Amino acid sequence: MRRTFVAFVVCWIACLLTTPAWAVRPDKNWKSWFGHLAGGYNSPTNDVEGILKDGWNFNGGATYWPEHWNVGLALEFGYNFFDIEDSVLDQIEGSNTGDVEILSATADFIWGPDTTDTPVGVYLTGGIGGYYVDAELGRPGVWEGIICDPWLWWCYPGLVPGTVITASGSTTRFGWNVGAALTFKVGLGSQLFIEAKYHRVDTDTPTEYIPLVIGYRW
C-alpha cells in the first residue's frame, strides 16, 4: 500500500512539472500576505515504513507573496500523528499501544513561472525547519477517578479506564522538505490546493514521511 502511494505521488509530481498552466498565486492584487489551512493523509517511508502506520496531519500558516513575484515564502506550523506498527509493539514487553507525534515549524519557498489566466495551476515548494518528535508506549489500565453522568448531572468516585504510559521520549531536530501542488481558483480570488511533500527529519534513524493534503489559501 505504501509503496503504491509513494509511486503515485512521484508520478503525480512528474505530471505537475509538465503541466502548462501556472496559475499559482491567489488572485488578489491588493495584498501580499495569505493565510492557509490544510490537512490529510500521512505515509511513512524508507527506514520508518515498517515502524509506523499510515497517519494523519493538519497544518496552517502564512505566505508572503507580492504581486508579480514568481517566488513566495511560506511560514508553516504542522502536526503529524502516527500509530506504531503492531509487529513492533509485539516485541516490546509490557506495551501494546504506541504512537509518534511530530510538531514542525518550517520556512518554505513556493515557486512558479508567471501566472496565466487559467483556473488550475501548479507550484513547487521546499524548505527547512525544526521538528519536535515525541514517542510514547503504553498499555490499557484503570485508576481511581471521578465519573460524571451528563444526564443526571451527578459525579461520583469510581474506576476510570485509560492508558498507562510505560515509556516515552522526545527530541527536537533539524529537517527539510520538498514537494509540489495542484491549485484551483475559487471565489473571491482564493484557491484550493492539493499538495504532496517529502519530509526528512535528522533523527538517529531518519524520520521520513509524505503528507498528502487538501488545503485552502486565502
C-alpha positions as CSV (number, residue, x, y, z in Angstrom):
1,M,0.0,0.0,0.0
2,R,2.7,2.5,1.0
3,R,4.9,1.7,-2.0
4,T,1.9,2.2,-4.3
5,F,1.2,5.5,-2.5
6,V,4.8,6.7,-2.9
7,A,4.9,5.7,-6.5
8,F,1.6,7.6,-7.1
9,V,3.0,10.7,-5.5
10,V,6.2,10.6,-7.6
11,C,4.2,10.1,-10.8
12,W,1.7,12.9,-9.8
13,I,4.6,15.4,-9.2
14,A,6.1,14.4,-12.6
15,C,2.8,15.2,-14.2
16,L,2.7,18.6,-12.4
17,L,6.1,19.5,-13.8
18,T,4.8,19.0,-17.4
19,T,1.5,20.9,-16.9
20,P,1.4,24.1,-19.0
21,A,-0.9,26.0,-16.6
22,W,0.8,28.0,-13.9
23,A,-1.9,30.0,-12.1
24,V,-0.1,29.9,-8.8
25,R,-0.5,33.0,-6.6
26,P,-4.0,33.7,-5.3
27,D,-5.7,36.3,-7.5
28,K,-5.6,39.2,-5.0
29,N,-3.5,42.1,-6.3
30,W,-4.3,44.2,-3.2
31,K,-2.4,42.1,-0.7
32,S,0.9,40.3,-0.3
33,W,0.2,38.1,2.7
34,F,-2.0,35.0,2.5
35,G,-3.2,32.5,5.1
36,H,-3.7,28.8,4.6
37,L,-5.1,25.7,6.4
38,A,-4.7,22.1,5.2
39,G,-5.0,18.5,6.4
40,G,-4.9,15.0,5.1
41,Y,-3.1,11.7,5.0
42,N,0.5,10.7,6.0
43,S,2.6,7.9,4.6
44,P,5.9,7.0,6.4
45,T,8.6,5.9,4.1
46,N,12.1,4.3,3.9
47,D,13.5,3.4,7.4
48,V,10.3,4.1,9.3
49,E,8.0,2.4,6.9
50,G,7.9,-0.8,8.9
51,I,7.8,1.0,12.3
52,L,4.9,3.5,11.8
53,K,1.5,3.0,10.4
54,D,-0.1,5.5,8.0
55,G,-1.3,8.6,9.8
56,W,-2.9,11.9,9.5
57,N,-1.9,15.6,9.8
58,F,-3.1,19.2,9.7
59,N,-1.1,22.4,9.2
60,G,-1.5,26.1,8.8
61,G,0.5,29.2,8.3
62,A,1.0,32.4,6.2
63,T,2.6,33.1,2.8
64,Y,4.3,36.3,1.8
65,W,3.9,36.6,-2.0
66,P,3.9,40.1,-3.6
67,E,2.2,40.6,-6.9
68,H,4.4,39.9,-10.0
69,W,6.8,37.7,-7.9
70,N,7.4,34.2,-9.1
71,V,8.5,33.2,-5.6
72,G,6.7,33.3,-2.3
73,L,7.8,32.4,1.2
74,A,5.5,30.2,3.3
75,L,5.8,30.0,7.1
76,E,4.0,26.9,8.3
77,F,3.2,25.0,11.5
78,G,2.3,21.4,11.2
79,Y,1.1,18.5,13.4
80,N,1.5,14.8,12.3
81,F,0.3,11.7,14.1
82,F,1.3,8.1,13.6
83,D,0.4,4.9,15.4
84,I,3.3,2.4,15.9
85,E,3.0,-0.9,14.0
86,D,1.6,-3.9,15.9
87,S,4.6,-6.0,14.8
88,V,6.9,-3.6,16.6
89,L,4.7,-3.5,19.7
90,D,4.7,-7.3,19.9
91,Q,8.4,-7.2,20.5
92,I,8.1,-4.8,23.5
93,E,7.2,-6.4,26.8
94,G,4.5,-4.5,28.8
95,S,3.3,-2.3,26.0
96,N,0.6,-2.9,23.4
97,T,-0.1,0.7,22.3
98,G,2.2,3.4,20.9
99,D,2.2,6.5,18.8
100,V,4.5,9.2,17.4
101,E,3.7,12.9,17.2
102,I,5.7,15.3,15.1
103,L,5.3,19.1,15.5
104,S,7.0,21.2,12.8
105,A,7.8,24.8,12.1
106,T,9.1,25.3,8.6
107,A,10.1,28.1,6.2
108,D,9.4,27.1,2.6
109,F,9.8,28.7,-0.8
110,I,6.9,28.4,-3.3
111,W,7.9,28.8,-6.9
112,G,6.1,29.1,-10.2
113,P,6.5,30.9,-13.6
114,D,4.4,34.0,-14.5
115,T,0.8,33.3,-13.8
116,T,-1.7,32.9,-16.6
117,D,-5.4,33.4,-16.8
118,T,-6.3,29.8,-16.0
119,P,-8.4,28.3,-13.2
120,V,-5.9,25.5,-12.5
121,G,-2.1,25.7,-11.8
122,V,0.8,24.1,-10.1
123,Y,3.8,25.1,-7.9
124,L,7.0,23.6,-6.5
125,T,7.9,24.1,-2.8
126,G,10.7,23.2,-0.5
127,G,12.4,24.5,2.6
128,I,13.9,23.8,6.1
129,G,12.7,23.8,9.6
130,G,12.6,22.4,13.2
131,Y,10.8,19.2,14.1
132,Y,9.8,18.1,17.6
133,V,9.4,14.3,17.6
134,D,7.6,12.7,20.6
135,A,7.1,9.0,21.0
136,E,5.0,7.1,23.7
137,L,4.4,3.5,24.6
138,G,1.6,2.4,26.8
139,R,-0.9,-0.3,27.9
140,P,-4.6,-0.2,28.9
141,G,-5.2,0.4,32.6
142,V,-7.7,1.8,35.2
143,W,-7.3,4.1,38.1
144,E,-9.5,5.8,40.7
145,G,-11.2,8.9,39.5
146,I,-14.4,10.9,39.3
147,I,-17.1,9.8,37.0
148,C,-19.7,12.4,35.9
149,D,-23.1,11.5,34.5
150,P,-24.0,14.1,31.8
151,W,-27.7,13.1,32.1
152,L,-28.1,13.2,35.8
153,W,-25.6,16.0,36.4
154,W,-24.1,13.9,39.2
155,C,-20.5,13.0,39.9
156,Y,-19.2,10.1,42.0
157,P,-15.9,8.2,42.6
158,G,-15.1,5.1,40.5
159,L,-12.6,3.3,38.3
160,V,-11.7,5.2,35.1
161,P,-10.3,3.4,32.1
162,G,-7.4,4.8,30.2
163,T,-3.8,4.3,29.0
164,V,-0.8,3.9,31.3
165,I,2.4,5.3,29.8
166,T,5.1,2.8,30.0
167,A,7.9,4.7,28.2
168,S,8.3,8.0,26.3
169,G,10.9,10.1,24.7
170,S,11.2,13.2,22.6
171,T,13.8,15.2,20.6
172,T,14.0,18.3,18.5
173,R,15.9,18.1,15.3
174,F,16.6,19.9,12.0
175,G,14.8,18.7,8.9
176,W,13.9,19.7,5.3
177,N,11.1,19.1,2.8
178,V,10.4,19.3,-0.9
179,G,7.1,18.9,-2.8
180,A,4.6,20.1,-5.4
181,A,1.0,21.1,-5.5
182,L,-2.0,21.5,-7.8
183,T,-4.1,24.6,-7.3
184,F,-7.7,25.6,-8.1
185,K,-9.1,29.1,-8.2
186,V,-12.2,29.6,-6.1
187,G,-14.4,32.6,-5.3
188,L,-13.0,35.9,-4.1
189,G,-9.6,35.3,-5.5
190,S,-8.7,32.4,-3.1
191,Q,-7.6,28.9,-4.0
192,L,-7.9,25.3,-3.0
193,F,-4.7,23.2,-3.3
194,I,-3.7,19.5,-3.3
195,E,-0.1,19.2,-2.0
196,A,2.4,16.4,-1.6
197,K,5.6,16.9,0.3
198,Y,8.5,14.7,1.3
199,H,9.8,15.4,4.8
200,R,13.1,14.2,6.2
201,V,13.9,14.7,9.9
202,D,17.5,14.3,11.1
203,T,16.8,11.8,13.9
204,D,19.2,9.0,14.7
205,T,17.3,6.9,12.3
206,P,16.0,9.5,9.8
207,T,12.3,10.0,10.1
208,E,10.8,10.3,6.6
209,Y,7.2,10.7,5.6
210,I,5.0,12.1,2.8
211,P,1.9,14.1,3.7
212,L,-0.8,14.4,1.0
213,V,-3.1,17.3,2.0
214,I,-6.0,19.3,0.7
215,G,-6.0,22.9,1.8
216,Y,-7.4,26.4,1.3
217,R,-5.4,29.5,0.8
218,W,-7.0,33.0,1.0
